[in-house]
Amino acid sequence: MEIKEFRALSPEELEERLAELKQRRFELTRQKAVGQLEHPDEIRYIRKDIARAETVKRERALQIGPKAN
């Protein structure tokens, strides 16, 4: 997802999406540990999406970002 897509989510939707991403990261990490991971680069994409979601969450907490202007 792009960061603008995360910014378009409501706070509840953002929290839900963040929880889904963290669960997916856990599943991928487990698969990697047991050697079942087909696409290892997917972990990187999930981590970046988590970082984007956390960034939007922090922007909202500090009331900064594009909508604060």
PDB file of N, H, CA, C and O in Angstrom:
ATOM      1  N   MET A   1       0.837  -1.185   0.000  1.00  0.00           N
ATOM      2  CA  MET A   1       0.000   0.000   0.000  1.00  0.00           C
ATOM      3  C   MET A   1       0.880   1.247   0.000  1.00  0.00           C
ATOM      4  O   MET A   1       1.989   1.254   0.535  1.00  0.00           O
ATOM      5  N   GLU A   2       0.366   2.262  -0.598  1.00  0.00           N
ATOM      6  H   GLU A   2      -0.534   2.255  -1.033  1.00  0.00           H
ATOM      7  CA  GLU A   2       1.049   3.545  -0.587  1.00  0.00           C
ATOM      8  C   GLU A   2       0.681   4.282   0.704  1.00  0.00           C
ATOM      9  O   GLU A   2      -0.331   3.978   1.335  1.00  0.00           O
ATOM     10  N   ILE A   3       1.507   5.241   1.083  1.00  0.00           N
ATOM     11  H   ILE A   3       2.330   5.487   0.570  1.00  0.00           H
ATOM     12  CA  ILE A   3       1.246   5.962   2.327  1.00  0.00           C
ATOM     13  C   ILE A   3      -0.050   6.767   2.242  1.00  0.00           C
ATOM     14  O   ILE A   3      -0.733   6.949   3.250  1.00  0.00           O
ATOM     15  N   LYS A   4      -0.391   7.248   1.051  1.00  0.00           N
ATOM     16  H   LYS A   4       0.163   7.100   0.232  1.00  0.00           H
ATOM     17  CA  LYS A   4      -1.645   8.001   0.922  1.00  0.00           C
ATOM     18  C   LYS A   4      -2.855   7.101   1.173  1.00  0.00           C
ATOM     19  O   LYS A   4      -3.897   7.575   1.625  1.00  0.00           O
ATOM     20  N   GLU A   5      -2.724   5.810   0.883  1.00  0.00           N
ATOM     21  H   GLU A   5      -1.878   5.425   0.515  1.00  0.00           H
ATOM     22  CA  GLU A   5      -3.807   4.874   1.166  1.00  0.00           C
ATOM     23  C   GLU A   5      -3.966   4.673   2.671  1.00  0.00           C
ATOM     24  O   GLU A   5      -5.085   4.545   3.167  1.00  0.00           O
ATOM     25  N   PHE A   6      -2.842   4.644   3.400  1.00  0.00           N
ATOM     26  H   PHE A   6      -1.933   4.748   2.997  1.00  0.00           H
ATOM     27  CA  PHE A   6      -2.911   4.544   4.849  1.00  0.00           C
ATOM     28  C   PHE A   6      -3.511   5.808   5.445  1.00  0.00           C
ATOM     29  O   PHE A   6      -4.275   5.737   6.408  1.00  0.00           O
ATOM     30  N   ARG A   7      -3.174   6.962   4.884  1.00  0.00           N
ATOM     31  H   ARG A   7      -2.553   7.020   4.102  1.00  0.00           H
ATOM     32  CA  ARG A   7      -3.707   8.227   5.403  1.00  0.00           C
ATOM     33  C   ARG A   7      -5.206   8.333   5.182  1.00  0.00           C
ATOM     34  O   ARG A   7      -5.890   9.033   5.929  1.00  0.00           O
ATOM     35  N   ALA A   8      -5.731   7.647   4.164  1.00  0.00           N
ATOM     36  H   ALA A   8      -5.175   7.079   3.557  1.00  0.00           H
ATOM     37  CA  ALA A   8      -7.160   7.703   3.869  1.00  0.00           C
ATOM     38  C   ALA A   8      -7.983   6.836   4.824  1.00  0.00           C
ATOM     39  O   ALA A   8      -9.205   6.976   4.877  1.00  0.00           O
ATOM     40  N   LEU A   9      -7.341   5.953   5.572  1.00  0.00           N
ATOM     41  H   LEU A   9      -6.349   5.839   5.529  1.00  0.00           H
ATOM     42  CA  LEU A   9      -8.045   5.074   6.492  1.00  0.00           C
ATOM     43  C   LEU A   9      -8.436   5.812   7.771  1.00  0.00           C
ATOM     44  O   LEU A   9      -7.754   6.742   8.202  1.00  0.00           O
ATOM     45  N   SER A  10      -9.538   5.384   8.364  1.00  0.00           N
ATOM     46  H   SER A  10     -10.093   4.629   8.014  1.00  0.00           H
ATOM     47  CA  SER A  10      -9.926   5.930   9.658  1.00  0.00           C
ATOM     48  C   SER A  10      -8.990   5.336  10.721  1.00  0.00           C
ATOM     49  O   SER A  10      -8.319   4.339  10.452  1.00  0.00           O
ATOM     50  N   PRO A  11      -8.935   5.917  11.898  1.00  0.00           N
ATOM     51  CA  PRO A  11      -8.056   5.372  12.945  1.00  0.00           C
ATOM     52  C   PRO A  11      -8.341   3.911  13.263  1.00  0.00           C
ATOM     53  O   PRO A  11      -7.413   3.136  13.492  1.00  0.00           O
ATOM     54  N   GLU A  12      -9.613   3.527  13.280  1.00  0.00           N
ATOM     55  H   GLU A  12     -10.367   4.157  13.094  1.00  0.00           H
ATOM     56  CA  GLU A  12      -9.962   2.132  13.561  1.00  0.00           C
ATOM     57  C   GLU A  12      -9.495   1.208  12.447  1.00  0.00           C
ATOM     58  O   GLU A  12      -8.962   0.129  12.705  1.00  0.00           O
ATOM     59  N   GLU A  13      -9.698   1.642  11.203  1.00  0.00           N
ATOM     60  H   GLU A  13     -10.131   2.519  10.994  1.00  0.00           H
ATOM     61  CA  GLU A  13      -9.262   0.845  10.053  1.00  0.00           C
ATOM     62  C   GLU A  13      -7.743   0.726  10.017  1.00  0.00           C
ATOM     63  O   GLU A  13      -7.203  -0.321   9.661  1.00  0.00           O
ATOM     64  N   LEU A  14      -7.058   1.806  10.389  1.00  0.00           N
ATOM     65  H   LEU A  14      -7.496   2.656  10.678  1.00  0.00           H
ATOM     66  CA  LEU A  14      -5.601   1.791  10.413  1.00  0.00           C
ATOM     67  C   LEU A  14      -5.092   0.784  11.442  1.00  0.00           C
ATOM     68  O   LEU A  14      -4.169   0.020  11.162  1.00  0.00           O
ATOM     69  N   GLU A  15      -5.688   0.784  12.625  1.00  0.00           N
ATOM     70  H   GLU A  15      -6.438   1.405  12.853  1.00  0.00           H
ATOM     71  CA  GLU A  15      -5.297  -0.175  13.667  1.00  0.00           C
ATOM     72  C   GLU A  15      -5.553  -1.612  13.207  1.00  0.00           C
ATOM     73  O   GLU A  15      -4.735  -2.504  13.434  1.00  0.00           O
ATOM     74  N   GLU A  16      -6.692  -1.818  12.561  1.00  0.00           N
ATOM     75  H   GLU A  16      -7.356  -1.094  12.376  1.00  0.00           H
ATOM     76  CA  GLU A  16      -7.035  -3.156  12.069  1.00  0.00           C
ATOM     77  C   GLU A  16      -6.041  -3.614  10.998  1.00  0.00           C
ATOM     78  O   GLU A  16      -5.579  -4.755  11.014  1.00  0.00           O
ATOM     79  N   ARG A  17      -5.725  -2.725  10.085  1.00  0.00           N
ATOM     80  H   ARG A  17      -6.100  -1.798  10.072  1.00  0.00           H
ATOM     81  CA  ARG A  17      -4.776  -3.055   9.011  1.00  0.00           C
ATOM     82  C   ARG A  17      -3.389  -3.331   9.588  1.00  0.00           C
ATOM     83  O   ARG A  17      -2.694  -4.239   9.131  1.00  0.00           O
ATOM     84  N   LEU A  18      -2.989  -2.557  10.580  1.00  0.00           N
ATOM     85  H   LEU A  18      -3.553  -1.819  10.951  1.00  0.00           H
ATOM     86  CA  LEU A  18      -1.698  -2.747  11.231  1.00  0.00           C
ATOM     87  C   LEU A  18      -1.629  -4.108  11.915  1.00  0.00           C
ATOM     88  O   LEU A  18      -0.609  -4.793  11.837  1.00  0.00           O
ATOM     89  N   ALA A  19      -2.699  -4.494  12.575  1.00  0.00           N
ATOM     90  H   ALA A  19      -3.527  -3.937  12.638  1.00  0.00           H
ATOM     91  CA  ALA A  19      -2.745  -5.812  13.223  1.00  0.00           C
ATOM     92  C   ALA A  19      -2.657  -6.932  12.186  1.00  0.00           C
ATOM     93  O   ALA A  19      -1.979  -7.935  12.410  1.00  0.00           O
ATOM     94  N   GLU A  20      -3.339  -6.763  11.055  1.00  0.00           N
ATOM     95  H   GLU A  20      -3.890  -5.948  10.873  1.00  0.00           H
ATOM     96  CA  GLU A  20      -3.271  -7.766   9.985  1.00  0.00           C
ATOM     97  C   GLU A  20      -1.854  -7.887   9.436  1.00  0.00           C
ATOM     98  O   GLU A  20      -1.367  -8.991   9.190  1.00  0.00           O
ATOM     99  N   LEU A  21      -1.205  -6.755   9.249  1.00  0.00           N
ATOM    100  H   LEU A  21      -1.601  -5.859   9.449  1.00  0.00           H
ATOM    101  CA  LEU A  21       0.163  -6.761   8.716  1.00  0.00           C
ATOM    102  C   LEU A  21       1.129  -7.443   9.684  1.00  0.00           C
ATOM    103  O   LEU A  21       1.996  -8.211   9.269  1.00  0.00           O
ATOM    104  N   LYS A  22       0.972  -7.156  10.970  1.00  0.00           N
ATOM    105  H   LYS A  22       0.267  -6.531  11.307  1.00  0.00           H
ATOM    106  CA  LYS A  22       1.850  -7.780  11.958  1.00  0.00           C
ATOM    107  C   LYS A  22       1.618  -9.287  12.032  1.00  0.00           C
ATOM    108  O   LYS A  22       2.563 -10.056  12.207  1.00  0.00           O
ATOM    109  N   GLN A  23       0.375  -9.704  11.899  1.00  0.00           N
ATOM    110  H   GLN A  23      -0.393  -9.080  11.757  1.00  0.00           H
ATOM    111  CA  GLN A  23       0.067 -11.133  11.894  1.00  0.00           C
ATOM    112  C   GLN A  23       0.673 -11.799  10.665  1.00  0.00           C
ATOM    113  O   GLN A  23       1.221 -12.897  10.754  1.00  0.00           O
ATOM    114  N   ARG A  24       0.573 -11.133   9.521  1.00  0.00           N
ATOM    115  H   ARG A  24       0.127 -10.241   9.449  1.00  0.00           H
ATOM    116  CA  ARG A  24       1.144 -11.668   8.274  1.00  0.00           C
ATOM    117  C   ARG A  24       2.658 -11.772   8.384  1.00  0.00           C
ATOM    118  O   ARG A  24       3.249 -12.753   7.932  1.00  0.00           O
ATOM    119  N   ARG A  25       3.293 -10.758   8.988  1.00  0.00           N
ATOM    120  H   ARG A  25       2.813  -9.962   9.355  1.00  0.00           H
ATOM    121  CA  ARG A  25       4.747 -10.799   9.180  1.00  0.00           C
ATOM    122  C   ARG A  25       5.139 -11.978  10.058  1.00  0.00           C
ATOM    123  O   ARG A  25       6.124 -12.662   9.781  1.00  0.00           O
ATOM    124  N   PHE A  26       4.369 -12.217  11.116  1.00  0.00           N
ATOM    125  H   PHE A  26       3.568 -11.661  11.341  1.00  0.00           H
ATOM    126  CA  PHE A  26       4.632 -13.345  11.996  1.00  0.00           C
ATOM    127  C   PHE A  26       4.546 -14.664  11.225  1.00  0.00           C
ATOM    128  O   PHE A  26       5.410 -15.529  11.364  1.00  0.00           O
ATOM    129  N   GLU A  27       3.500 -14.810  10.415  1.00  0.00           N
ATOM    130  H   GLU A  27       2.797 -14.107  10.302  1.00  0.00           H
ATOM    131  CA  GLU A  27       3.322 -16.027   9.634  1.00  0.00           C
ATOM    132  C   GLU A  27       4.471 -16.237   8.652  1.00  0.00           C
ATOM    133  O   GLU A  27       4.968 -17.353   8.503  1.00  0.00           O
ATOM    134  N   LEU A  28       4.886 -15.174   7.990  1.00  0.00           N
ATOM    135  H   LEU A  28       4.481 -14.267   8.111  1.00  0.00           H
ATOM    136  CA  LEU A  28       5.984 -15.277   7.026  1.00  0.00           C
ATOM    137  C   LEU A  28       7.303 -15.621   7.716  1.00  0.00           C
ATOM    138  O   LEU A  28       8.093 -16.413   7.202  1.00  0.00           O
ATOM    139  N   THR A  29       7.531 -15.027   8.873  1.00  0.00           N
ATOM    140  H   THR A  29       6.890 -14.384   9.291  1.00  0.00           H
ATOM    141  CA  THR A  29       8.755 -15.310   9.622  1.00  0.00           C
ATOM    142  C   THR A  29       8.786 -16.769  10.063  1.00  0.00           C
ATOM    143  O   THR A  29       9.833 -17.416  10.017  1.00  0.00           O
ATOM    144  N   ARG A  30       7.638 -17.281  10.490  1.00  0.00           N
ATOM    145  H   ARG A  30       6.789 -16.756  10.527  1.00  0.00           H
ATOM    146  CA  ARG A  30       7.554 -18.685  10.885  1.00  0.00           C
ATOM    147  C   ARG A  30       7.819 -19.605   9.692  1.00  0.00           C
ATOM    148  O   ARG A  30       8.537 -20.599   9.804  1.00  0.00           O
ATOM    149  N   GLN A  31       7.228 -19.255   8.550  1.00  0.00           N
ATOM    150  H   GLN A  31       6.645 -18.448   8.459  1.00  0.00           H
ATOM    151  CA  GLN A  31       7.451 -20.051   7.342  1.00  0.00           C
ATOM    152  C   GLN A  31       8.922 -20.040   6.936  1.00  0.00           C
ATOM    153  O   GLN A  31       9.456 -21.056   6.490  1.00  0.00           O
ATOM    154  N   LYS A  32       9.567 -18.899   7.091  1.00  0.00           N
ATOM    155  H   LYS A  32       9.133 -18.074   7.453  1.00  0.00           H
ATOM    156  CA  LYS A  32      10.989 -18.801   6.755  1.00  0.00           C
ATOM    157  C   LYS A  32      11.819 -19.706   7.662  1.00  0.00           C
ATOM    158  O   LYS A  32      12.768 -20.349   7.216  1.00  0.00           O
ATOM    159  N   ALA A  33      11.449 -19.745   8.935  1.00  0.00           N
ATOM    160  H   ALA A  33      10.677 -19.223   9.297  1.00  0.00           H
ATOM    161  CA  ALA A  33      12.191 -20.542   9.908  1.00  0.00           C
ATOM    162  C   ALA A  33      12.127 -22.034   9.597  1.00  0.00           C
ATOM    163  O   ALA A  33      13.093 -22.763   9.827  1.00  0.00           O
ATOM    164  N   VAL A  34      10.997 -22.484   9.076  1.00  0.00           N
ATOM    165  H   VAL A  34      10.212 -21.893   8.889  1.00  0.00           H
ATOM    166  CA  VAL A  34      10.857 -23.911   8.784  1.00  0.00           C
ATOM    167  C   VAL A  34      11.141 -24.236   7.320  1.00  0.00           C
ATOM    168  O   VAL A  34      10.996 -25.384   6.899  1.00  0.00           O
ATOM    169  N   GLY A  35      11.542 -23.237   6.548  1.00  0.00           N
ATOM    170  H   GLY A  35      11.660 -22.305   6.890  1.00  0.00           H
ATOM    171  CA  GLY A  35      11.946 -23.460   5.167  1.00  0.00           C
ATOM    172  C   GLY A  35      10.799 -23.596   4.184  1.00  0.00           C
ATOM    173  O   GLY A  35      10.968 -24.202   3.126  1.00  0.00           O
ATOM    174  N   GLN A  36       9.640 -23.047   4.506  1.00  0.00           N
ATOM    175  H   GLN A  36       9.504 -22.555   5.365  1.00  0.00           H
ATOM    176  CA  GLN A  36       8.482 -23.148   3.622  1.00  0.00           C
ATOM    177  C   GLN A  36       8.170 -21.855   2.870  1.00  0.00           C
ATOM    178  O   GLN A  36       7.186 -21.798   2.133  1.00  0.00           O
ATOM    179  N   LEU A  37       8.972 -20.842   3.041  1.00  0.00           N
ATOM    180  H   LEU A  37       9.771 -20.889   3.640  1.00  0.00           H
ATOM    181  CA  LEU A  37       8.690 -19.536   2.449  1.00  0.00           C
ATOM    182  C   LEU A  37       9.027 -19.547   0.962  1.00  0.00           C
ATOM    183  O   LEU A  37      10.168 -19.811   0.582  1.00  0.00           O
ATOM    184  N   GLU A  38       8.031 -19.261   0.121  1.00  0.00           N
ATOM    185  H   GLU A  38       7.105 -19.046   0.430  1.00  0.00           H
ATOM    186  CA  GLU A  38       8.233 -19.274  -1.331  1.00  0.00           C
ATOM    187  C   GLU A  38       8.779 -17.951  -1.848  1.00  0.00           C
ATOM    188  O   GLU A  38       9.589 -17.932  -2.774  1.00  0.00           O
ATOM    189  N   HIS A  39       8.341 -16.847  -1.255  1.00  0.00           N
ATOM    190  H   HIS A  39       7.683 -16.863  -0.502  1.00  0.00           H
ATOM    191  CA  HIS A  39       8.757 -15.520  -1.721  1.00  0.00           C
ATOM    192  C   HIS A  39       9.396 -14.754  -0.564  1.00  0.00           C
ATOM    193  O   HIS A  39       8.698 -14.024   0.140  1.00  0.00           O
ATOM    194  N   PRO A  40      10.702 -14.901  -0.352  1.00  0.00           N
ATOM    195  CA  PRO A  40      11.352 -14.260   0.794  1.00  0.00           C
ATOM    196  C   PRO A  40      11.285 -12.731   0.768  1.00  0.00           C
ATOM    197  O   PRO A  40      11.343 -12.094   1.820  1.00  0.00           O
ATOM    198  N   ASP A  41      11.166 -12.146  -0.409  1.00  0.00           N
ATOM    199  H   ASP A  41      11.119 -12.663  -1.263  1.00  0.00           H
ATOM    200  CA  ASP A  41      11.107 -10.687  -0.489  1.00  0.00           C
ATOM    201  C   ASP A  41       9.790 -10.129   0.032  1.00  0.00           C
ATOM    202  O   ASP A  41       9.684  -8.925   0.268  1.00  0.00           O
ATOM    203  N   GLU A  42       8.795 -10.972   0.215  1.00  0.00           N
ATOM    204  H   GLU A  42       8.881 -11.949   0.023  1.00  0.00           H
ATOM    205  CA  GLU A  42       7.505 -10.519   0.721  1.00  0.00           C
ATOM    206  C   GLU A  42       7.627  -9.979   2.148  1.00  0.00           C
ATOM    207  O   GLU A  42       6.889  -9.072   2.530  1.00  0.00           O
ATOM    208  N   ILE A  43       8.550 -10.529   2.935  1.00  0.00           N
ATOM    209  H   ILE A  43       9.150 -11.266   2.624  1.00  0.00           H
ATOM    210  CA  ILE A  43       8.766 -10.051   4.303  1.00  0.00           C
ATOM    211  C   ILE A  43       9.177  -8.578   4.278  1.00  0.00           C
ATOM    212  O   ILE A  43       8.719  -7.788   5.104  1.00  0.00           O
ATOM    213  N   ARG A  44      10.023  -8.221   3.347  1.00  0.00           N
ATOM    214  H   ARG A  44      10.395  -8.863   2.676  1.00  0.00           H
ATOM    215  CA  ARG A  44      10.478  -6.832   3.232  1.00  0.00           C
ATOM    216  C   ARG A  44       9.306  -5.895   2.940  1.00  0.00           C
ATOM    217  O   ARG A  44       9.203  -4.822   3.533  1.00  0.00           O
ATOM    218  N   TYR A  45       8.420  -6.303   2.023  1.00  0.00           N
ATOM    219  H   TYR A  45       8.504  -7.176   1.541  1.00  0.00           H
ATOM    220  CA  TYR A  45       7.270  -5.466   1.675  1.00  0.00           C
ATOM    221  C   TYR A  45       6.322  -5.297   2.857  1.00  0.00           C
ATOM    222  O   TYR A  45       5.770  -4.218   3.070  1.00  0.00           O
ATOM    223  N   ILE A  46       6.138  -6.357   3.615  1.00  0.00           N
ATOM    224  H   ILE A  46       6.586  -7.234   3.442  1.00  0.00           H
ATOM    225  CA  ILE A  46       5.266  -6.286   4.797  1.00  0.00           C
ATOM    226  C   ILE A  46       5.867  -5.346   5.837  1.00  0.00           C
ATOM    227  O   ILE A  46       5.157  -4.533   6.430  1.00  0.00           O
ATOM    228  N   ARG A  47       7.188  -5.460   6.057  1.00  0.00           N
ATOM    229  H   ARG A  47       7.764  -6.120   5.575  1.00  0.00           H
ATOM    230  CA  ARG A  47       7.852  -4.578   7.033  1.00  0.00           C
ATOM    231  C   ARG A  47       7.711  -3.115   6.637  1.00  0.00           C
ATOM    232  O   ARG A  47       7.494  -2.256   7.491  1.00  0.00           O
ATOM    233  N   LYS A  48       7.834  -2.832   5.350  1.00  0.00           N
ATOM    234  H   LYS A  48       8.010  -3.530   4.656  1.00  0.00           H
ATOM    235  CA  LYS A  48       7.707  -1.445   4.889  1.00  0.00           C
ATOM    236  C   LYS A  48       6.281  -0.932   5.051  1.00  0.00           C
ATOM    237  O   LYS A  48       6.075   0.233   5.393  1.00  0.00           O
ATOM    238  N   ASP A  49       5.293  -1.798   4.807  1.00  0.00           N
ATOM    239  H   ASP A  49       5.461  -2.744   4.529  1.00  0.00           H
ATOM    240  CA  ASP A  49       3.907  -1.395   5.018  1.00  0.00           C
ATOM    241  C   ASP A  49       3.634  -1.124   6.490  1.00  0.00           C
ATOM    242  O   ASP A  49       2.911  -0.186   6.827  1.00  0.00           O
ATOM    243  N   ILE A  50       4.211  -1.942   7.370  1.00  0.00           N
ATOM    244  H   ILE A  50       4.798  -2.704   7.097  1.00  0.00           H
ATOM    245  CA  ILE A  50       4.059  -1.712   8.808  1.00  0.00           C
ATOM    246  C   ILE A  50       4.661  -0.364   9.178  1.00  0.00           C
ATOM    247  O   ILE A  50       4.069   0.387   9.953  1.00  0.00           O
ATOM    248  N   ALA A  51       5.825  -0.054   8.635  1.00  0.00           N
ATOM    249  H   ALA A  51       6.306  -0.664   8.005  1.00  0.00           H
ATOM    250  CA  ALA A  51       6.477   1.227   8.918  1.00  0.00           C
ATOM    251  C   ALA A  51       5.626   2.393   8.420  1.00  0.00           C
ATOM    252  O   ALA A  51       5.531   3.420   9.093  1.00  0.00           O
ATOM    253  N   ARG A  52       5.011   2.246   7.252  1.00  0.00           N
ATOM    254  H   ARG A  52       5.088   1.412   6.705  1.00  0.00           H
ATOM    255  CA  ARG A  52       4.141   3.308   6.733  1.00  0.00           C
ATOM    256  C   ARG A  52       2.941   3.521   7.649  1.00  0.00           C
ATOM    257  O   ARG A  52       2.580   4.656   7.957  1.00  0.00           O
ATOM    258  N   ALA A  53       2.331   2.430   8.079  1.00  0.00           N
ATOM    259  H   ALA A  53       2.625   1.508   7.829  1.00  0.00           H
ATOM    260  CA  ALA A  53       1.167   2.536   8.968  1.00  0.00           C
ATOM    261  C   ALA A  53       1.557   3.175  10.298  1.00  0.00           C
ATOM    262  O   ALA A  53       0.829   4.020  10.819  1.00  0.00           O
ATOM    263  N   GLU A  54       2.697   2.778  10.845  1.00  0.00           N
ATOM    264  H   GLU A  54       3.289   2.092  10.422  1.00  0.00           H
ATOM    265  CA  GLU A  54       3.167   3.362  12.113  1.00  0.00           C
ATOM    266  C   GLU A  54       3.479   4.850  11.936  1.00  0.00           C
ATOM    267  O   GLU A  54       3.250   5.643  12.850  1.00  0.00           O
ATOM    268  N   THR A  55       3.996   5.229  10.773  1.00  0.00           N
ATOM    269  H   THR A  55       4.181   4.584  10.031  1.00  0.00           H
ATOM    270  CA  THR A  55       4.289   6.630  10.493  1.00  0.00           C
ATOM    271  C   THR A  55       3.010   7.460  10.494  1.00  0.00           C
ATOM    272  O   THR A  55       2.962   8.532  11.097  1.00  0.00           O
ATOM    273  N   VAL A  56       1.983   6.966   9.823  1.00  0.00           N
ATOM    274  H   VAL A  56       2.023   6.096   9.333  1.00  0.00           H
ATOM    275  CA  VAL A  56       0.706   7.683   9.778  1.00  0.00           C
ATOM    276  C   VAL A  56       0.112   7.780  11.176  1.00  0.00           C
ATOM    277  O   VAL A  56      -0.427   8.819  11.557  1.00  0.00           O
ATOM    278  N   LYS A  57       0.208   6.712  11.929  1.00  0.00           N
ATOM    279  H   LYS A  57       0.645   5.867  11.620  1.00  0.00           H
ATOM    280  CA  LYS A  57      -0.299   6.706  13.302  1.00  0.00           C
ATOM    281  C   LYS A  57       0.420   7.761  14.142  1.00  0.00           C
ATOM    282  O   LYS A  57      -0.215   8.480  14.912  1.00  0.00           O
ATOM    283  N   ARG A  58       1.722   7.852  13.997  1.00  0.00           N
ATOM    284  H   ARG A  58       2.238   7.267  13.371  1.00  0.00           H
ATOM    285  CA  ARG A  58       2.512   8.841  14.747  1.00  0.00           C
ATOM    286  C   ARG A  58       2.201  10.261  14.281  1.00  0.00           C
ATOM    287  O   ARG A  58       2.118  11.176  15.101  1.00  0.00           O
ATOM    288  N   GLU A  59       2.028  10.454  12.975  1.00  0.00           N
ATOM    289  H   GLU A  59       2.096   9.711  12.309  1.00  0.00           H
ATOM    290  CA  GLU A  59       1.661  11.771  12.465  1.00  0.00           C
ATOM    291  C   GLU A  59       0.346  12.247  13.094  1.00  0.00           C
ATOM    292  O   GLU A  59       0.205  13.406  13.484  1.00  0.00           O
ATOM    293  N   ARG A  60      -0.591  11.333  13.177  1.00  0.00           N
ATOM    294  H   ARG A  60      -0.476  10.391  12.860  1.00  0.00           H
ATOM    295  CA  ARG A  60      -1.889  11.689  13.762  1.00  0.00           C
ATOM    296  C   ARG A  60      -1.753  12.005  15.247  1.00  0.00           C
ATOM    297  O   ARG A  60      -2.408  12.918  15.748  1.00  0.00           O
ATOM    298  N   ALA A  61      -0.911  11.261  15.950  1.00  0.00           N
ATOM    299  H   ALA A  61      -0.378  10.519  15.543  1.00  0.00           H
ATOM    300  CA  ALA A  61      -0.718  11.511  17.374  1.00  0.00           C
ATOM    301  C   ALA A  61      -0.092  12.881  17.621  1.00  0.00           C
ATOM    302  O   ALA A  61      -0.439  13.571  18.579  1.00  0.00           O
ATOM    303  N   LEU A  62       0.832  13.263  16.744  1.00  0.00           N
ATOM    304  H   LEU A  62       1.113  12.702  15.966  1.00  0.00           H
ATOM    305  CA  LEU A  62       1.490  14.566  16.887  1.00  0.00           C
ATOM    306  C   LEU A  62       0.769  15.681  16.143  1.00  0.00           C
ATOM    307  O   LEU A  62       1.173  16.842  16.204  1.00  0.00           O
ATOM    308  N   GLN A  63      -0.299  15.321  15.442  1.00  0.00           N
ATOM    309  H   GLN A  63      -0.627  14.378  15.393  1.00  0.00           H
ATOM    310  CA  GLN A  63      -1.073  16.273  14.628  1.00  0.00           C
ATOM    311  C   GLN A  63      -0.197  16.997  13.621  1.00  0.00           C
ATOM    312  O   GLN A  63      -0.249  18.220  13.492  1.00  0.00           O
ATOM    313  N   ILE A  64       0.609  16.220  12.909  1.00  0.00           N
ATOM    314  H   ILE A  64       0.651  15.226  13.013  1.00  0.00           H
ATOM    315  CA  ILE A  64       1.422  16.758  11.819  1.00  0.00           C
ATOM    316  C   ILE A  64       1.073  15.997  10.551  1.00  0.00           C
ATOM    317  O   ILE A  64       0.273  15.062  10.579  1.00  0.00           O
ATOM    318  N   GLY A  65       1.664  16.393   9.462  1.00  0.00           N
ATOM    319  H   GLY A  65       2.314  17.153   9.440  1.00  0.00           H
ATOM    320  CA  GLY A  65       1.413  15.700   8.207  1.00  0.00           C
ATOM    321  C   GLY A  65       0.605  16.554   7.264  1.00  0.00           C
ATOM    322  O   GLY A  65       0.352  17.725   7.548  1.00  0.00           O
ATOM    323  N   PRO A  66       0.190  15.979   6.130  1.00  0.00           N
ATOM    324  CA  PRO A  66      -0.505  16.736   5.087  1.00  0.00           C
ATOM    325  C   PRO A  66      -1.834  17.356   5.525  1.00  0.00           C
ATOM    326  O   PRO A  66      -2.169  18.456   5.083  1.00  0.00           O
ATOM    327  N   LYS A  67      -2.594  16.678   6.379  1.00  0.00           N
ATOM    328  H   LYS A  67      -2.322  15.785   6.737  1.00  0.00           H
ATOM    329  CA  LYS A  67      -3.910  17.199   6.766  1.00  0.00           C
ATOM    330  C   LYS A  67      -3.828  18.230   7.892  1.00  0.00           C
ATOM    331  O   LYS A  67      -4.810  18.916   8.173  1.00  0.00           O
ATOM    332  N   ALA A  68      -2.668  18.343   8.537  1.00  0.00           N
ATOM    333  H   ALA A  68      -1.870  17.785   8.308  1.00  0.00           H
ATOM    334  CA  ALA A  68      -2.517  19.271   9.658  1.00  0.00           C
ATOM    335  C   ALA A  68      -2.351  20.705   9.196  1.00  0.00           C
ATOM    336  O   ALA A  68      -2.515  21.631   9.990  1.00  0.00           O
ATOM    337  N   ASN A  69      -2.029  20.905   7.922  1.00  0.00           N
ATOM    338  H   ASN A  69      -1.897  20.152   7.277  1.00  0.00           H
ATOM    339  CA  ASN A  69      -1.787  22.263   7.409  1.00  0.00           C
ATOM    340  C   ASN A  69      -3.017  22.998   7.202  1.00  0.00           C
ATOM    341  O   ASN A  69      -2.982  24.152   6.775  1.00  0.00           O
TER     342      ASN A  69
END
